Amino acid sequence: MLIQSTLIALSATLAAAVKPLTVKNQFFVDPNDNIFQIVGVAYQPGGSAGYNAALGKDPLSDGDICRRDAAILQILGVNTIRVYNLNPDVNHDECASIFNAAGIYMILDVNSPQVAGSLQNYNPWESYYDTYVNRTFAVVEAFKNYDNTLAFFSGNEVINDASSAGQVPPYMRAVTRDIKNYVAKHCDRKIPVGYSAADVRDVLFDSFEYFTCAEDGKSDDPSRADIFALNSYSWCGDSDMQKSGYVDLVEGFSNTSVPVFYSEYGCNEVKPRMFTEVGAIYGKDFSQVFSGGIVYEYTEEENSYGLVSVNTKDQSVTLLKDFYTLKDQFAKLDWKKIQGVKSAKDGSGPKPPKCDSKLIQSKDFDGNFTLPAMPPNVPKILANGVSPKPSGKLIEVTNFKSKYTVKNADGSVISDLAVKPLSNDESNSPGTNDAKIQSSGSVTSSSGNSTTSGSSSEATSDAKNTSGAAGSAVAMTVPAMAMGAFAIFAGLAL
């Protein structure tokens, strides 16, 4: 009996730690009917250099690197990563399974800065063709079988000014429609598909209304986004709800019929970052509307948003000042209470508004809900599936120990660093992995560097950080990894 019990326990540690989340009313809900708050970090090690199609390399292709990073993110308390740039032709089984065992979900962008990899934010009709749509379908195929695949972003900041707002909306909604139809036909479960918006207040709420309304008021409209997120950097330093404009966001999204969350946050205009917005994001007022957020970003690149620094010569990692500060902010909160809110009766949440041009306030925003037809060949791909068809499945992981050195900011090595595999139905939370790291009180350097990052810089947006005031046209929009910028690059390459 003892042997049998041991085998059962071992099997449990190798089983899937998380179970797929579902959307209920305007929130994500876990298998226990608790509302799920995203505690996330943007994960794109090496920036744009972290993707190399010729070498079969992307952020989720190397199990040893994923083991290292999953352990670090588990210590931080993360339950979700956002990955921007993925190669659907690469096998991701080991990395997906490692993050799954760590209790960490994945939100995945289907676009890429590669040629024919994204929708242009100017003349979008030139980039909306079968090769591009096929790629978005291929990403869905590659990740659909992982229980910890939480959602797909059909676009990121493709609408980022008045000009793009006048062209992109019908095409972006059409891409969402196509991907949702592919999910419905080829996936065993309903994986949410939605849009990640730039926090440009002149077009933000019009984008929200446009993408989340329902044709004829029917919530099962395939062109309606299942989720809506925004990249917002309006809370800088020791700010507050009013100065940052957060109060306006809560008000603006208060009647949402879909989950709304931050797909990026973490202004670095004031250094070192204080992350005092964490208390607001997971506070009572905010969490009644929002479903958490994703901190930008995991690795230090030239834009100085990193939580850790990677030495690409030996793949060692050094924790930076921001890592400890963010960890301390997370530690202040009662996560059992935050993640223990029971969902309301299904159907009791706000209903989606019926799509109508009257929902749109800006004269520059294209409020036409007559969407472009699928490009030639796409109906055939939709019917038969992509070919060759990527595949992925969760696998057993028996080794959870990091092979790479991870250091505190003072240079001391964190010993025996490993992922702590979680039991079934359990997602990660602060304190789950209690590996001993340096006390944040002893960190004095604003960078914490004991090694320098050898990573190449990420593809960056030319948008400048401006005022975070609620009345500003641009409320600290995304400084890096903007798919709107990627779309430009792809368009030029074409």
LUMRO-291982 format. One record per residue (C-alpha): residue number from 1; x, y, z. Coordinates in steps of 0.02 Angstrom, whole numbers, always signed. Each point is the difference from the previous one (the first is absolute). Example, Ala and Ser with C-alpha at 12.3 -4.5 7.8 and 13.67 -1.06 7.14 Angstrom:
<recs>
<rec n="1" east="+615" north="-225" up="+390"/>
<rec n="2" east="+69" north="+172" up="-33"/>
</recs>
This chain:
<recs>
<rec n="1" east="+0" north="+0" up="+0"/>
<rec n="2" east="+144" north="+117" up="+40"/>
<rec n="3" east="+75" north="-30" up="-172"/>
<rec n="4" east="-167" north="+26" up="-82"/>
<rec n="5" east="-29" north="+162" up="+95"/>
<rec n="6" east="+173" north="+62" up="-50"/>
<rec n="7" east="-35" north="-37" up="-182"/>
<rec n="8" east="-165" north="+92" up="+10"/>
<rec n="9" east="+85" north="+150" up="+79"/>
<rec n="10" east="+136" north="-1" up="-132"/>
<rec n="11" east="-130" north="-9" up="-137"/>
<rec n="12" east="-90" north="+149" up="+76"/>
<rec n="13" east="+157" north="+106" up="-9"/>
<rec n="14" east="+19" north="-44" up="-184"/>
<rec n="15" east="-183" north="+36" up="-41"/>
<rec n="16" east="-62" north="+166" up="-66"/>
<rec n="17" east="+7" north="+130" up="+137"/>
<rec n="18" east="-125" north="+117" up="-78"/>
<rec n="19" east="-167" north="-31" up="-81"/>
<rec n="20" east="-66" north="+106" up="-142"/>
<rec n="21" east="-87" north="+159" up="+53"/>
<rec n="22" east="-167" north="+51" up="-73"/>
<rec n="23" east="-83" north="+168" up="-28"/>
<rec n="24" east="-156" north="+25" up="+105"/>
<rec n="25" east="-91" north="+166" up="-8"/>
<rec n="26" east="+141" north="+130" up="-6"/>
<rec n="27" east="+135" north="-101" up="+90"/>
<rec n="28" east="+115" north="-148" up="-17"/>
<rec n="29" east="-57" north="-142" up="+114"/>
<rec n="30" east="+100" north="-148" up="+65"/>
<rec n="31" east="-68" north="-179" up="+18"/>
<rec n="32" east="-56" north="+40" up="+177"/>
<rec n="33" east="-108" north="+145" up="-62"/>
<rec n="34" east="+118" north="+130" up="+73"/>
<rec n="35" east="+33" north="+160" up="-97"/>
<rec n="36" east="+179" north="-6" up="-64"/>
<rec n="37" east="+111" north="+152" up="+11"/>
<rec n="38" east="+149" north="+4" up="-119"/>
<rec n="39" east="+166" north="+26" up="+88"/>
<rec n="40" east="+109" north="+9" up="-153"/>
<rec n="41" east="+167" north="+44" up="-77"/>
<rec n="42" east="+41" north="+33" up="-183"/>
<rec n="43" east="+120" north="-138" up="-53"/>
<rec n="44" east="+108" north="+25" up="-155"/>
<rec n="45" east="+181" north="-39" up="+49"/>
<rec n="46" east="+120" north="+83" up="-120"/>
<rec n="47" east="-132" north="+114" up="-74"/>
<rec n="48" east="-17" north="-17" up="-188"/>
<rec n="49" east="+162" north="-102" up="-1"/>
<rec n="50" east="-89" north="-131" up="+104"/>
<rec n="51" east="-85" north="-59" up="-159"/>
<rec n="52" east="+105" north="-82" up="-136"/>
<rec n="53" east="-95" north="-103" up="-126"/>
<rec n="54" east="+159" north="-66" up="-83"/>
<rec n="55" east="+61" north="-70" up="+166"/>
<rec n="56" east="-171" north="-62" up="+56"/>
<rec n="57" east="+8" north="+118" up="+148"/>
<rec n="58" east="-134" north="+97" up="+91"/>
<rec n="59" east="-35" north="+42" up="+184"/>
<rec n="60" east="-82" north="-170" up="+33"/>
<rec n="61" east="+117" north="-114" up="-97"/>
<rec n="62" east="+138" north="-35" up="+128"/>
<rec n="63" east="-52" north="-106" up="+150"/>
<rec n="64" east="+154" north="+43" up="+104"/>
<rec n="65" east="-32" north="+187" up="-18"/>
<rec n="66" east="-184" north="-23" up="+39"/>
<rec n="67" east="+45" north="-102" up="+155"/>
<rec n="68" east="+111" north="+141" up="+60"/>
<rec n="69" east="-127" north="+136" up="-34"/>
<rec n="70" east="-152" north="-94" up="+62"/>
<rec n="71" east="+86" north="-23" up="+168"/>
<rec n="72" east="+43" north="+185" up="+10"/>
<rec n="73" east="-176" north="+54" up="-50"/>
<rec n="74" east="-74" north="-124" up="+122"/>
<rec n="75" east="+100" north="+80" up="+142"/>
<rec n="76" east="-64" north="+170" up="-56"/>
<rec n="77" east="-179" north="-63" up="+11"/>
<rec n="78" east="-48" north="+6" up="-183"/>
<rec n="79" east="-147" north="-103" up="-64"/>
<rec n="80" east="+2" north="+58" up="-182"/>
<rec n="81" east="+127" north="+44" up="-134"/>
<rec n="82" east="-30" north="+93" up="-162"/>
<rec n="83" east="+107" north="-57" up="-147"/>
<rec n="84" east="+4" north="+112" up="-153"/>
<rec n="85" east="+96" north="-86" up="-138"/>
<rec n="86" east="-16" north="-186" up="-29"/>
<rec n="87" east="+48" north="-122" up="-136"/>
<rec n="88" east="-143" north="-123" up="-29"/>
<rec n="89" east="+119" north="-122" up="-86"/>
<rec n="90" east="+104" north="-25" up="+159"/>
<rec n="91" east="-44" north="-128" up="+133"/>
<rec n="92" east="-53" north="+84" up="+163"/>
<rec n="93" east="-51" north="-154" up="+100"/>
<rec n="94" east="+136" north="+8" up="+132"/>
<rec n="95" east="-12" north="+186" up="+35"/>
<rec n="96" east="-190" north="-1" up="+3"/>
<rec n="97" east="+4" north="-149" up="+118"/>
<rec n="98" east="+128" north="+81" up="+115"/>
<rec n="99" east="-102" north="+160" up="+15"/>
<rec n="100" east="-156" north="-106" up="+23"/>
<rec n="101" east="+80" north="-97" up="+143"/>
<rec n="102" east="+51" north="+166" up="+77"/>
<rec n="103" east="-183" north="+56" up="-3"/>
<rec n="104" east="+29" north="+133" up="-133"/>
<rec n="105" east="-121" north="+35" up="-144"/>
<rec n="106" east="+51" north="+69" up="-170"/>
<rec n="107" east="-78" north="+142" up="-100"/>
<rec n="108" east="+67" north="-8" up="-177"/>
<rec n="109" east="+10" north="+126" up="-141"/>
<rec n="110" east="-35" north="-80" up="-169"/>
<rec n="111" east="+92" north="+138" up="-93"/>
<rec n="112" east="+184" north="+19" up="-37"/>
<rec n="113" east="+119" north="+136" up="-66"/>
<rec n="114" east="+47" north="-118" up="-140"/>
<rec n="115" east="-55" north="+29" up="-180"/>
<rec n="116" east="-186" north="-41" up="-18"/>
<rec n="117" east="-8" north="-18" up="+188"/>
<rec n="118" east="-116" north="+140" up="+52"/>
<rec n="119" east="-136" north="+119" up="-54"/>
<rec n="120" east="+63" north="+171" up="-56"/>
<rec n="121" east="-67" north="+152" up="+88"/>
<rec n="122" east="-3" north="+92" up="-166"/>
<rec n="123" east="-83" north="-72" up="-156"/>
<rec n="124" east="-45" north="-157" up="+101"/>
<rec n="125" east="-82" north="-79" up="-152"/>
<rec n="126" east="+174" north="-24" up="-74"/>
<rec n="127" east="+52" north="-114" up="+144"/>
<rec n="128" east="-165" north="-94" up="+22"/>
<rec n="129" east="+28" north="-150" up="-113"/>
<rec n="130" east="+10" north="-189" up="+12"/>
<rec n="131" east="+183" north="-18" up="+50"/>
<rec n="132" east="-24" north="+116" up="+148"/>
<rec n="133" east="-164" north="-78" up="+57"/>
<rec n="134" east="+75" north="-174" up="-18"/>
<rec n="135" east="+138" north="+50" up="+120"/>
<rec n="136" east="-124" north="+56" up="+133"/>
<rec n="137" east="-90" north="-167" up="-18"/>
<rec n="138" east="+166" north="-93" up="+15"/>
<rec n="139" east="+37" north="+83" up="+168"/>
<rec n="140" east="-171" north="-56" up="+61"/>
<rec n="141" east="+36" north="-178" up="-59"/>
<rec n="142" east="+169" north="-2" up="+86"/>
<rec n="143" east="-68" north="+52" up="+170"/>
<rec n="144" east="-182" north="-57" up="+6"/>
<rec n="145" east="+35" north="-163" up="+93"/>
<rec n="146" east="+91" north="+77" up="+148"/>
<rec n="147" east="-116" north="+18" up="+150"/>
<rec n="148" east="+94" north="+157" up="+53"/>
<rec n="149" east="-32" north="+91" up="-163"/>
<rec n="150" east="-112" north="+137" up="+69"/>
<rec n="151" east="-35" north="+109" up="-152"/>
<rec n="152" east="+60" north="+64" up="-168"/>
<rec n="153" east="+24" north="+182" up="-49"/>
<rec n="154" east="-55" north="+28" up="-180"/>
<rec n="155" east="+87" north="+169" up="-1"/>
<rec n="156" east="+107" north="+117" up="+103"/>
<rec n="157" east="-8" north="+190" up="-15"/>
<rec n="158" east="-46" north="-8" up="-184"/>
<rec n="159" east="-109" north="+151" up="+35"/>
<rec n="160" east="+115" north="+130" up="+76"/>
<rec n="161" east="-54" north="+169" up="-70"/>
<rec n="162" east="-139" north="+86" up="-97"/>
<rec n="163" east="+70" north="-57" up="-168"/>
<rec n="164" east="+2" north="-185" up="+44"/>
<rec n="165" east="-169" north="+18" up="+85"/>
<rec n="166" east="-70" north="+56" up="-167"/>
<rec n="167" east="+57" north="-159" up="-90"/>
<rec n="168" east="+34" north="-146" up="+114"/>
<rec n="169" east="-159" north="-40" up="+102"/>
<rec n="170" east="-98" north="-105" up="-127"/>
<rec n="171" east="+157" north="-98" up="-48"/>
<rec n="172" east="+51" north="-30" up="+181"/>
<rec n="173" east="-175" north="-59" up="+42"/>
<rec n="174" east="+5" north="-113" up="-154"/>
<rec n="175" east="+163" north="-80" up="+60"/>
<rec n="176" east="-81" north="-32" up="+169"/>
<rec n="177" east="-149" north="-77" up="-89"/>
<rec n="178" east="+111" north="-115" up="-103"/>
<rec n="179" east="+100" north="-60" up="+150"/>
<rec n="180" east="-156" north="-28" up="+106"/>
<rec n="181" east="-77" north="-101" up="-141"/>
<rec n="182" east="+158" north="-105" up="-9"/>
<rec n="183" east="-3" north="-29" up="+188"/>
<rec n="184" east="-183" north="-51" up="-9"/>
<rec n="185" east="+32" north="-125" up="-140"/>
<rec n="186" east="+169" north="-72" up="+48"/>
<rec n="187" east="+20" north="+16" up="+189"/>
<rec n="188" east="-74" north="-113" up="+134"/>
<rec n="189" east="-38" north="+148" up="+112"/>
<rec n="190" east="-44" north="+183" up="-21"/>
<rec n="191" east="+164" north="+94" up="+18"/>
<rec n="192" east="-33" north="+189" up="+15"/>
<rec n="193" east="+59" north="+114" up="-141"/>
<rec n="194" east="+15" north="+187" up="+19"/>
<rec n="195" east="+93" north="+162" up="-27"/>
<rec n="196" east="+141" north="+89" up="+92"/>
<rec n="197" east="-22" north="+188" up="-19"/>
<rec n="198" east="+113" north="+150" up="+16"/>
<rec n="199" east="-52" north="+115" up="+141"/>
<rec n="200" east="-32" north="+145" up="-118"/>
<rec n="201" east="-150" north="+78" up="+81"/>
<rec n="202" east="-62" north="+83" up="-160"/>
<rec n="203" east="-36" north="-172" up="-75"/>
<rec n="204" east="+7" north="-121" up="+149"/>
<rec n="205" east="-183" north="-5" up="+48"/>
<rec n="206" east="-58" north="+3" up="-181"/>
<rec n="207" east="+112" north="-151" up="-28"/>
<rec n="208" east="-77" north="-84" up="+151"/>
<rec n="209" east="-178" north="+32" up="-58"/>
<rec n="210" east="+39" north="-51" up="-178"/>
<rec n="211" east="+83" north="-165" up="+42"/>
<rec n="212" east="-114" north="-58" up="+141"/>
<rec n="213" east="-172" north="+44" up="-69"/>
<rec n="214" east="-105" north="-139" up="-78"/>
<rec n="215" east="-82" north="-5" up="-170"/>
<rec n="216" east="-188" north="-4" up="+31"/>
<rec n="217" east="+41" north="+0" up="+186"/>
<rec n="218" east="+45" north="-185" up="-2"/>
<rec n="219" east="+143" north="-41" up="+119"/>
<rec n="220" east="+54" north="-148" up="-108"/>
<rec n="221" east="+42" north="+115" up="-146"/>
<rec n="222" east="+165" north="-75" up="-66"/>
<rec n="223" east="+72" north="+171" up="-42"/>
<rec n="224" east="-21" north="+63" up="+178"/>
<rec n="225" east="+157" north="-4" up="+107"/>
<rec n="226" east="-8" north="-118" up="+149"/>
<rec n="227" east="+122" north="+109" up="+98"/>
<rec n="228" east="+67" north="+178" up="-7"/>
<rec n="229" east="+167" north="+56" up="+70"/>
<rec n="230" east="+104" north="+158" up="+0"/>
<rec n="231" east="+183" north="+47" up="+13"/>
<rec n="232" east="+1" north="+143" up="+124"/>
<rec n="233" east="+145" north="+94" up="+78"/>
<rec n="234" east="-95" north="+144" up="+79"/>
<rec n="235" east="+42" north="-42" up="+183"/>
<rec n="236" east="+177" north="+64" up="+25"/>
<rec n="237" east="+90" north="-1" up="+167"/>
<rec n="238" east="-101" north="+22" up="+158"/>
<rec n="239" east="-159" north="+54" up="-89"/>
<rec n="240" east="-183" north="-29" up="+39"/>
<rec n="241" east="-163" north="-43" up="-86"/>
<rec n="242" east="-39" north="+180" up="-46"/>
<rec n="243" east="+171" north="+61" up="-59"/>
<rec n="244" east="+31" north="-156" up="-102"/>
<rec n="245" east="-169" north="+1" up="-84"/>
<rec n="246" east="-38" north="-173" up="+69"/>
<rec n="247" east="-165" north="+63" up="+68"/>
<rec n="248" east="-52" north="+46" up="-178"/>
<rec n="249" east="+44" north="-173" up="-61"/>
<rec n="250" east="-107" north="-82" up="+134"/>
<rec n="251" east="-144" north="+114" up="-47"/>
<rec n="252" east="+25" north="-24" up="-187"/>
<rec n="253" east="-2" north="-190" up="+10"/>
<rec n="254" east="-126" north="-15" up="+142"/>
<rec n="255" east="-135" north="-77" up="-109"/>
<rec n="256" east="+113" north="-124" up="-89"/>
<rec n="257" east="-76" north="-163" up="-58"/>
<rec n="258" east="+171" north="-84" up="-24"/>
<rec n="259" east="+156" north="-17" up="+110"/>
<rec n="260" east="+104" north="+159" up="-4"/>
<rec n="261" east="+179" north="+3" up="+64"/>
<rec n="262" east="+169" north="+83" up="-20"/>
<rec n="263" east="+100" north="-89" up="-136"/>
<rec n="264" east="+149" north="+109" up="+52"/>
<rec n="265" east="+32" north="+120" up="+143"/>
<rec n="266" east="+149" north="+67" up="+97"/>
<rec n="267" east="+55" north="+177" up="-44"/>
<rec n="268" east="+188" north="+26" up="+21"/>
<rec n="269" east="-1" north="+189" up="-14"/>
<rec n="270" east="+40" north="+2" up="+185"/>
<rec n="271" east="+144" north="-116" up="+46"/>
<rec n="272" east="+15" north="-114" up="+90"/>
<rec n="273" east="-178" north="-53" up="-33"/>
<rec n="274" east="-110" north="-4" up="+154"/>
<rec n="275" east="-146" north="-105" up="-66"/>
<rec n="276" east="-122" north="+85" up="+119"/>
<rec n="277" east="-135" north="-28" up="-132"/>
<rec n="278" east="-2" north="-184" up="+51"/>
<rec n="279" east="-105" north="+40" up="+153"/>
<rec n="280" east="-124" north="+95" up="-108"/>
<rec n="281" east="-11" north="-131" up="-139"/>
<rec n="282" east="-44" north="-139" up="+123"/>
<rec n="283" east="-101" north="+111" up="+116"/>
<rec n="284" east="-188" north="-14" up="+23"/>
<rec n="285" east="-53" north="+143" up="-115"/>
<rec n="286" east="+113" north="-50" up="-144"/>
<rec n="287" east="-28" north="-187" up="+8"/>
<rec n="288" east="-187" north="+23" up="-16"/>
<rec n="289" east="+35" north="+52" up="-180"/>
<rec n="290" east="+177" north="-58" up="-45"/>
<rec n="291" east="+73" north="-175" up="+2"/>
<rec n="292" east="+177" north="+43" up="+52"/>
<rec n="293" east="+149" north="+41" up="-107"/>
<rec n="294" east="+167" north="-43" up="-78"/>
<rec n="295" east="+160" north="+91" up="+51"/>
<rec n="296" east="+116" north="+53" up="-139"/>
<rec n="297" east="+123" north="-91" up="-6"/>
<rec n="298" east="+102" north="-151" up="+55"/>
<rec n="299" east="+174" north="+29" up="-76"/>
<rec n="300" east="+101" north="+159" up="-3"/>
<rec n="301" east="+19" north="+71" up="-175"/>
<rec n="302" east="+58" north="+170" up="-62"/>
<rec n="303" east="-164" north="+80" up="+53"/>
<rec n="304" east="+35" north="-38" up="+185"/>
<rec n="305" east="-161" north="-86" up="+52"/>
<rec n="306" east="+77" north="-163" up="+58"/>
<rec n="307" east="-29" north="-96" up="+160"/>
<rec n="308" east="+153" north="-108" up="-32"/>
<rec n="309" east="+160" north="+13" up="-101"/>
<rec n="310" east="+57" north="-145" up="-111"/>
<rec n="311" east="+181" north="-33" up="-44"/>
<rec n="312" east="-17" north="-82" up="-170"/>
<rec n="313" east="+175" north="-73" up="+6"/>
<rec n="314" east="-40" north="-123" up="+140"/>
<rec n="315" east="-189" north="+27" up="+19"/>
<rec n="316" east="+22" north="+54" up="+181"/>
<rec n="317" east="-129" north="+119" up="+71"/>
<rec n="318" east="+14" north="+141" up="+125"/>
<rec n="319" east="-153" north="+65" up="+91"/>
<rec n="320" east="-18" north="+188" up="-14"/>
<rec n="321" east="-67" north="+130" up="+120"/>
<rec n="322" east="-171" north="+1" up="-84"/>
<rec n="323" east="-20" north="-187" up="+33"/>
<rec n="324" east="+14" north="+23" up="+188"/>
<rec n="325" east="-110" north="+155" up="+1"/>
<rec n="326" east="-137" north="-87" up="-98"/>
<rec n="327" east="+13" north="-154" up="+110"/>
<rec n="328" east="-19" north="+110" up="+155"/>
<rec n="329" east="-155" north="+83" up="-73"/>
<rec n="330" east="-77" north="-169" up="-38"/>
<rec n="331" east="+40" north="-59" up="+177"/>
<rec n="332" east="-105" north="+140" up="+75"/>
<rec n="333" east="-161" north="-72" up="-70"/>
<rec n="334" east="-116" north="-136" up="+63"/>
<rec n="335" east="+1" north="-114" up="-151"/>
<rec n="336" east="-116" north="-131" up="+75"/>
<rec n="337" east="-131" north="+135" up="+16"/>
<rec n="338" east="+37" north="+77" up="-171"/>
<rec n="339" east="-7" north="-167" up="-92"/>
<rec n="340" east="-141" north="-69" up="+107"/>
<rec n="341" east="-145" north="+107" up="-61"/>
<rec n="342" east="-141" north="-110" up="-63"/>
<rec n="343" east="-74" north="+43" up="-169"/>
<rec n="344" east="-179" north="+57" up="-20"/>
<rec n="345" east="-135" north="-101" up="-85"/>
<rec n="346" east="+38" north="-27" up="-184"/>
<rec n="347" east="-88" north="+129" up="-106"/>
<rec n="348" east="-18" north="+126" up="+141"/>
<rec n="349" east="+140" north="+112" up="-63"/>
<rec n="350" east="-15" north="+147" up="-119"/>
<rec n="351" east="-66" north="-44" up="-174"/>
<rec n="352" east="+100" north="+49" up="-154"/>
<rec n="353" east="-71" north="+153" up="-88"/>
<rec n="354" east="-69" north="-21" up="-175"/>
<rec n="355" east="+126" north="+57" up="-130"/>
<rec n="356" east="-47" north="+172" up="-62"/>
<rec n="357" east="+100" north="+146" up="-67"/>
<rec n="358" east="-77" north="+104" up="+140"/>
<rec n="359" east="+116" north="-90" up="+122"/>
<rec n="360" east="+149" north="+89" up="-80"/>
<rec n="361" east="+39" north="+175" up="+61"/>
<rec n="362" east="+151" north="+50" up="-104"/>
<rec n="363" east="-31" north="+64" up="-176"/>
<rec n="364" east="+167" north="-76" up="-51"/>
<rec n="365" east="-45" north="-177" up="+53"/>
<rec n="366" east="-68" north="-118" up="-133"/>
<rec n="367" east="-163" north="-60" up="+77"/>
<rec n="368" east="-51" north="-105" up="-149"/>
<rec n="369" east="-53" north="-174" up="+57"/>
<rec n="370" east="-7" north="-72" up="-175"/>
<rec n="371" east="+156" north="-106" up="+8"/>
<rec n="372" east="+109" north="-55" up="-145"/>
<rec n="373" east="-28" north="-175" up="-64"/>
<rec n="374" east="+131" north="-131" up="+34"/>
<rec n="375" east="+143" north="+8" up="-126"/>
<rec n="376" east="+7" north="-131" up="-140"/>
<rec n="377" east="+58" north="-173" up="+62"/>
<rec n="378" east="-41" north="+41" up="+181"/>
<rec n="379" east="-171" north="-86" up="-1"/>
<rec n="380" east="+88" north="-159" up="-58"/>
<rec n="381" east="+132" north="+15" up="+136"/>
<rec n="382" east="-137" north="+32" up="+127"/>
<rec n="383" east="-95" north="-154" up="-56"/>
<rec n="384" east="+147" north="-120" up="-9"/>
<rec n="385" east="+123" north="+73" up="+125"/>
<rec n="386" east="+175" north="+66" up="-32"/>
<rec n="387" east="+123" north="-111" up="-92"/>
<rec n="388" east="+126" north="-57" up="+52"/>
<rec n="389" east="-88" north="-1" up="+168"/>
<rec n="390" east="+101" north="+42" up="+157"/>
<rec n="391" east="-41" north="-103" up="+153"/>
<rec n="392" east="+32" north="+16" up="+184"/>
<rec n="393" east="-40" north="-97" up="+157"/>
<rec n="394" east="+43" north="+9" up="+183"/>
<rec n="395" east="+135" north="-124" up="+47"/>
<rec n="396" east="+69" north="-67" up="+164"/>
<rec n="397" east="+142" north="+102" up="+71"/>
<rec n="398" east="+112" north="-90" up="+124"/>
<rec n="399" east="+139" north="+129" up="+17"/>
<rec n="400" east="-48" north="+168" up="+75"/>
<rec n="401" east="+172" north="+61" up="+54"/>
<rec n="402" east="+82" north="+145" up="-91"/>
<rec n="403" east="+165" north="-43" up="-84"/>
<rec n="404" east="+47" north="+184" up="-12"/>
<rec n="405" east="+67" north="+112" up="+137"/>
<rec n="406" east="-119" north="+129" up="+72"/>
<rec n="407" east="+69" north="+139" up="+107"/>
<rec n="408" east="-66" north="+128" up="+120"/>
<rec n="409" east="+35" north="+182" up="-36"/>
<rec n="410" east="+151" north="-7" up="+118"/>
<rec n="411" east="+77" north="-141" up="-103"/>
<rec n="412" east="-39" north="-141" up="+120"/>
<rec n="413" east="-62" north="-160" up="-81"/>
<rec n="414" east="-175" north="-65" up="+35"/>
<rec n="415" east="+31" north="-182" up="+43"/>
<rec n="416" east="-105" north="-149" up="-57"/>
<rec n="417" east="-116" north="+106" up="-105"/>
<rec n="418" east="-142" north="-106" up="-68"/>
<rec n="419" east="-182" north="+8" up="-54"/>
<rec n="420" east="-117" north="-61" up="+134"/>
<rec n="421" east="-128" north="-107" up="-92"/>
<rec n="422" east="-176" north="+37" up="+56"/>
<rec n="423" east="-146" north="-118" up="+22"/>
<rec n="424" east="-152" north="-12" up="-114"/>
<rec n="425" east="-110" north="+155" up="-17"/>
<rec n="426" east="+132" north="+109" up="+86"/>
<rec n="427" east="+70" north="+159" up="-77"/>
<rec n="428" east="+154" north="+88" up="+66"/>
<rec n="429" east="-11" north="+138" up="+130"/>
<rec n="430" east="+125" north="+102" up="+101"/>
<rec n="431" east="+82" north="-111" up="+128"/>
<rec n="432" east="-29" north="-165" up="-90"/>
<rec n="433" east="+186" north="-17" up="-38"/>
<rec n="434" east="+93" north="+51" up="+157"/>
<rec n="435" east="+177" north="-10" up="-70"/>
<rec n="436" east="+115" north="+108" up="+103"/>
<rec n="437" east="+49" north="+159" up="-89"/>
<rec n="438" east="+83" north="+160" up="+56"/>
<rec n="439" east="-100" north="+114" up="+112"/>
<rec n="440" east="-62" north="+149" up="-101"/>
<rec n="441" east="+54" north="+115" up="+140"/>
<rec n="442" east="+182" north="-32" up="-42"/>
<rec n="443" east="-17" north="+52" up="-182"/>
<rec n="444" east="+71" north="+174" up="-23"/>
<rec n="445" east="+36" north="+7" up="-186"/>
<rec n="446" east="-140" north="+60" up="-113"/>
<rec n="447" east="+52" north="-126" up="-130"/>
<rec n="448" east="+64" north="-141" up="+108"/>
<rec n="449" east="+116" north="-55" up="-140"/>
<rec n="450" east="+139" north="-120" up="+42"/>
<rec n="451" east="+3" north="-62" up="-177"/>
<rec n="452" east="-54" north="+94" up="-155"/>
<rec n="453" east="-129" north="-59" up="-121"/>
<rec n="454" east="+68" north="-65" up="-162"/>
<rec n="455" east="-172" north="+4" up="-79"/>
<rec n="456" east="-36" north="+100" up="-155"/>
<rec n="457" east="-125" north="+139" up="+19"/>
<rec n="458" east="-181" north="-27" up="-42"/>
<rec n="459" east="-91" north="+72" up="-147"/>
<rec n="460" east="-64" north="+163" up="+72"/>
<rec n="461" east="-138" north="+120" up="-36"/>
<rec n="462" east="+41" north="+181" up="-44"/>
<rec n="463" east="-141" north="+61" up="+111"/>
<rec n="464" east="+64" north="+114" up="+137"/>
<rec n="465" east="-56" north="-11" up="+180"/>
<rec n="466" east="-102" north="+154" up="+39"/>
<rec n="467" east="-112" north="+60" up="+139"/>
<rec n="468" east="-93" north="-128" up="+104"/>
<rec n="469" east="-143" north="+120" up="+32"/>
<rec n="470" east="-173" north="-66" up="-37"/>
<rec n="471" east="-33" north="+137" up="-125"/>
<rec n="472" east="+153" north="-32" up="-106"/>
<rec n="473" east="-15" north="-75" up="-173"/>
<rec n="474" east="+135" north="-128" up="+38"/>
<rec n="475" east="+7" north="-73" up="+175"/>
<rec n="476" east="+175" north="-73" up="+2"/>
<rec n="477" east="-24" north="-122" up="-142"/>
<rec n="478" east="+105" north="-156" up="-21"/>
<rec n="479" east="+186" north="+38" up="-17"/>
<rec n="480" east="+50" north="-166" up="-75"/>
<rec n="481" east="-60" north="-160" up="-84"/>
<rec n="482" east="-143" north="+96" up="-81"/>
<rec n="483" east="-78" north="-106" up="-135"/>
<rec n="484" east="-56" north="+160" up="-81"/>
<rec n="485" east="+183" north="+39" up="-30"/>
<rec n="486" east="+28" north="-180" up="-53"/>
<rec n="487" east="-136" north="+20" up="-128"/>
<rec n="488" east="+90" north="+148" up="-75"/>
<rec n="489" east="+161" north="-99" up="-13"/>
<rec n="490" east="-92" north="-145" up="-83"/>
<rec n="491" east="-82" north="+120" up="-121"/>
<rec n="492" east="+166" north="+76" up="-49"/>
<rec n="493" east="+73" north="-171" up="-24"/>
<rec n="494" east="-140" north="-43" up="-119"/>
</recs>
